[in-house]
Structure formats: C-alpha cells, structure tokens
C-alpha cells in the first residue's frame, strides 16, 4: 500500500475548530502527519506554513473559505471538515470524524476533480479560481461599464457594479446569490453573472469551458479582481481581463456522489 502523508489546516477564528482538529489528529494517530504552523503553535507542536506543507491529503477544518484558502496555497487533495455554518464544499461534519478518518486510512473514498478558472491580465497569469473571479468597482457606490466577449464575439455590454465569472463549483456561491443558475459540477460550463446591472435585460449567461471569456473595462476607472475571495488585484480602466479553463483541477475526497442531496440539505434547507 502506498504511504500517504496527511496535513491538518484549521481556521482558528471559528469557535470549536481547535477541538475538532484535535479529534482529527487523534484519529490519524500513527500516520505521517504535518500540522499547519498556526495550529501547531496553539497545540505546542512543530508545524510548517500552509504553502510549504508537502502532503498528499490536506484535512481542512473550517468553512468553505478555509477550503478555498487551502486550495489557493496548496495543491493537495482536500478533505473538508465543516466547522462553520453551511460548509457546502465540506464533505463531513465534526460528528463523523472517527468513521471518516478510518475510511480515508483504508482508502475507502474517491477523488472528485473540479474545474479551475484561469485568469490572465496583460500577459500575466493571476491565481486560478475554484469558485469564481469577481470584477467589481474599486469605489463605493459607483458603477462601471463592461463589454463581455465570448471568444471573438460580443456577448453583452452593460453598466453594473461588477461581473462574476464562475465555475460550476462557484455557481452555488456568490454567483447564485446575485441571481446566477446552479450548475451541476459534471457540466462542462462556466457562467458569467452581472452584479446589480443597470440594464434590466442584462442576464447571466452559461458558456462552454472551451470558450475564452474577455471582460473589457470601457471607462477610465479601475476595478478590483478578486479570486475565490482570497486574492485581490487592481485592474486599471480601459483594460481587459481574460478567463479560460485552467489545466489544473481542484481535488476533493468524496464518499458518495450526492450533489443534489447536498444542495437540498445545505442550500434549500438552509434558507
């Protein structure tokens, strides 16, 4: 059997997350285990930074933001343990830790791959997104003028607070909250969603992952590009940002293919 190295990364700001992490660590006793440095410091142990954790499986204890932060800084396979509120991307809750870790140690799981969105600006590749890239005004209460191209065709032109370009994974997050459709993660598509558009006819649009989406800023006023809520870049006016399918994937440990059950329990049932 191939040796597996585990890591534990925790959002220390969530109440009870440290205790949940202790249970994870206990359930992985005897395994090759690395702790993220801040968690290790709390526990009086040695640790390494998230970026430097050379592990095969990274157990993320927190909410969806914790998972996205982990995926921005580490390429390991993610097992999400929900210590937050909804935790749509997390696979298990705190009460499932002993059974879950036994399954993981036994290899009783499958790996789900999720598309990543690539972002390019003026020849520079920015961070990839598992959820979405958000382009929005850098000034409070000011709208911007955008033109959105799909490959070489104009898809729409609009004035709005911003534009979200989301993967199927991100379709259940920020994009959904501003009126975008939920996309089954098996569908090879991206969606772009206007944020508070001035034009009533400006609607979300689903495009194939093989397309190149270009968002042009048609005013001499800047915007911010925010990737997965974790990384932020300033974009000057009269410029453009390109989005396309990344060659890399986000990888999650799953025990069953239950997207619609998860959606009913964590999205519909949570409203």
C-alpha positions in Angstrom: 0.0 0.0 0.0 1.3 3.4 -1.0 2.3 5.6 2.0 0.1 8.7 2.4 1.2 11.9 4.1 -1.6 13.9 5.8 -1.8 17.5 6.8 -4.2 19.4 9.0 -5.1 23.1 8.4 -7.6 24.9 10.6 -9.4 28.2 10.7 -8.5 29.2 14.3 -11.1 32.0 14.3 -14.0 29.5 14.3 -15.2 28.6 17.8 -14.5 24.9 18.5 -12.3 24.4 15.4 -9.3 23.6 17.5 -11.1 20.8 19.4 -12.3 19.4 16.1 -8.8 19.4 14.8 -7.6 17.6 17.9 -10.1 14.8 17.1 -8.8 14.7 13.5 -5.2 14.4 14.8 -6.2 11.7 17.2 -8.0 9.7 14.5 -4.8 9.9 12.4 -2.5 8.6 15.1 0.4 6.6 13.8 0.2 8.2 10.3 2.7 10.5 8.8 1.1 13.8 9.8 2.0 17.5 9.3 0.3 20.4 11.1 0.0 23.9 9.7 2.2 26.3 11.7 -0.5 28.4 13.4 -2.5 25.3 14.5 0.8 23.6 15.6 1.7 26.7 17.7 -1.7 26.5 19.6 -1.1 22.8 20.3 2.5 23.3 21.3 3.8 21.3 18.4 6.1 21.8 15.4 4.5 22.9 12.2 5.0 24.3 8.7 3.3 27.1 6.7 0.4 26.1 4.5 2.3 26.8 1.4 5.2 24.5 2.5 3.0 21.6 3.6 4.2 18.7 1.4 1.3 16.4 1.9 -0.9 14.1 -0.2 -4.2 14.7 1.7 -4.9 18.0 3.5 -7.7 18.0 6.1 -9.3 21.5 6.1 -11.2 22.2 9.3 -13.4 25.3 9.0 -15.9 26.6 6.4 -15.8 26.9 2.6 -13.5 29.9 2.9 -11.0 27.8 4.7 -11.1 25.2 1.9 -10.7 27.8 -0.8 -7.7 29.4 1.1 -6.1 25.9 1.4 -6.6 25.3 -2.3 -5.1 28.7 -3.2 -1.9 27.9 -1.3 -1.6 24.1 -1.6 -2.1 21.5 -4.3 -3.0 18.6 -2.0 -6.2 16.6 -2.2 -8.7 18.3 0.2 -10.9 16.6 2.8 -13.2 19.3 4.2 -14.4 19.0 7.8 -17.2 21.6 8.4 -16.7 23.7 11.5 -18.6 26.7 10.0 -22.2 27.3 9.2 -23.2 25.9 5.8 -20.0 24.3 4.6 -21.2 23.4 1.1 -17.8 22.2 -0.1 -17.0 20.3 3.1 -17.5 16.5 3.0 -18.2 15.7 6.6 -19.3 17.2 9.9 -17.5 17.0 13.3 -19.5 14.1 14.5 -18.3 12.0 11.5 -14.6 12.3 12.1 -13.7 8.8 13.6 -15.6 6.9 10.8 -14.4 9.3 8.1 -10.7 9.0 9.1 -11.0 5.2 9.2 -12.4 5.2 5.6 -9.6 7.6 4.5 -6.9 5.5 6.1 -8.4 2.4 4.4 -8.6 4.1 1.0 -12.4 3.8 1.0 -13.1 7.0 -1.0 -12.9 8.5 -4.4 -11.3 11.7 -5.7 -13.6 14.3 -7.3 -12.0 16.7 -9.7 -13.5 20.2 -10.1 -12.7 22.7 -12.9 -10.5 25.7 -12.1 -10.9 29.1 -13.9 -7.7 30.6 -15.3 -7.3 34.4 -15.2 -4.9 36.4 -17.3 -4.2 40.1 -17.3 -1.8 41.8 -19.7 0.2 38.6 -20.2 0.4 37.8 -16.5 -1.3 34.8 -15.2 -3.2 35.5 -12.0 -4.3 32.9 -9.4 -6.6 30.2 -10.6 -10.2 30.1 -9.1 -12.1 27.0 -7.9 -15.2 29.1 -7.3 -15.1 32.4 -9.2 -13.3 35.5 -10.3 -15.2 38.7 -9.4 -14.5 42.0 -11.2 -16.1 44.9 -9.3 -15.7 48.6 -8.8 -12.9 49.8 -6.6 -15.0 52.8 -5.5 -18.1 52.5 -3.2 -21.5 53.2 -4.9 -20.0 53.7 -8.3 -20.9 51.5 -11.4 -18.7 50.6 -14.2 -19.2 50.0 -18.0 -18.3 46.5 -19.2 -18.2 44.7 -22.5 -18.1 40.9 -22.3 -16.7 38.9 -25.2 -17.0 35.1 -25.7 -14.2 34.1 -28.0 -14.3 36.9 -30.6 -18.0 37.8 -30.3 -19.6 40.4 -28.2 -21.9 38.6 -25.7 -23.2 41.7 -23.9 -22.4 45.3 -22.9 -23.7 46.7 -19.7 -23.3 49.0 -16.8 -23.1 47.3 -13.4 -21.4 47.1 -10.1 -19.3 44.2 -11.4 -19.2 40.9 -13.2 -18.8 37.4 -11.7 -17.2 34.6 -13.8 -17.9 31.3 -12.0 -17.1 27.6 -12.4 -19.9 25.0 -11.7 -18.4 24.8 -8.1 -18.8 28.6 -7.7 -22.3 28.6 -9.2 -23.6 27.7 -5.7 -21.8 30.6 -4.1 -21.5 34.3 -4.9 -22.9 33.9 -8.4 -26.0 32.2 -7.1 -26.6 35.0 -4.5 -26.9 37.6 -7.3 -29.2 35.5 -9.5 -27.0 33.1 -11.4 -28.1 29.5 -12.1 -26.9 26.5 -10.2 -24.8 24.3 -12.5 -24.2 20.6 -11.9 -20.5 20.1 -11.4 -20.5 17.4 -14.1 -21.4 20.1 -16.7 -18.5 21.5 -18.8 -19.5 25.1 -18.4 -18.7 28.5 -16.9 -21.3 31.2 -16.1 -20.9 35.0 -16.1 -23.3 37.0 -13.9 -23.7 40.8 -13.9 -23.8 42.3 -10.4 -26.6 44.8 -9.9 -26.8 45.7 -13.7 -28.4 49.0 -14.7 -29.9 47.4 -17.8 -32.9 45.1 -16.9 -32.1 42.8 -19.9 -28.6 42.0 -18.6 -28.9 38.3 -17.6 -26.5 35.6 -16.6 -25.1 33.5 -19.4 -23.7 30.0 -19.5 -20.8 29.3 -21.8 -18.7 26.2 -22.6 -15.4 25.7 -20.7 -13.6 25.7 -24.1 -14.6 29.3 -24.6 -12.4 32.3 -23.8 -14.2 35.0 -21.9 -12.9 38.5 -22.0 -14.2 41.3 -19.7 -13.4 44.7 -21.0 -13.5 47.9 -18.8 -14.8 50.6 -21.0 -14.2 53.5 -18.6 -11.0 55.2 -17.4 -11.8 54.0 -13.9 -10.3 51.0 -12.2 -11.7 47.8 -10.8 -10.7 45.0 -8.4 -10.4 41.4 -9.5 -11.0 39.1 -6.5 -10.2 35.4 -6.9 -12.1 33.0 -4.6 -12.4 35.8 -2.1 -8.7 35.2 -1.3 -6.6 37.1 -3.7 -7.1 40.7 -4.9 -5.7 42.5 -7.9 -6.2 46.1 -9.0 -7.1 46.5 -12.7 -6.9 50.0 -14.3 -9.6 51.4 -16.5 -9.7 50.8 -20.3 -8.1 47.4 -19.9 -9.4 43.8 -20.1 -9.2 40.5 -18.2 -9.3 37.1 -19.9 -10.8 33.9 -18.4 -10.4 30.4 -19.6 -10.2 26.8 -18.4 -7.1 26.0 -16.3 -5.2 22.8 -17.0 -5.2 22.3 -13.2 -8.1 20.9 -11.1 -9.3 21.2 -7.5 -9.4 17.8 -5.9 -11.8 16.7 -3.1 -12.1 13.5 -1.2 -15.7 12.2 -1.5 -17.5 9.1 -0.2 -20.6 9.3 -2.5 -21.7 11.3 -5.5 -24.5 13.3 -3.8 -24.5 16.8 -5.3 -28.3 17.1 -5.3 -28.8 15.8 -1.8 -26.1 18.2 -0.6 -27.8 21.0 -2.4 -31.2 20.3 -0.8 -29.7 19.9 2.7 -27.2 22.8 2.7 -28.8 25.4 0.3 -32.5 24.8 0.0 -32.9 23.6 3.6 -30.7 26.4 5.0 -32.9 29.3 3.6 
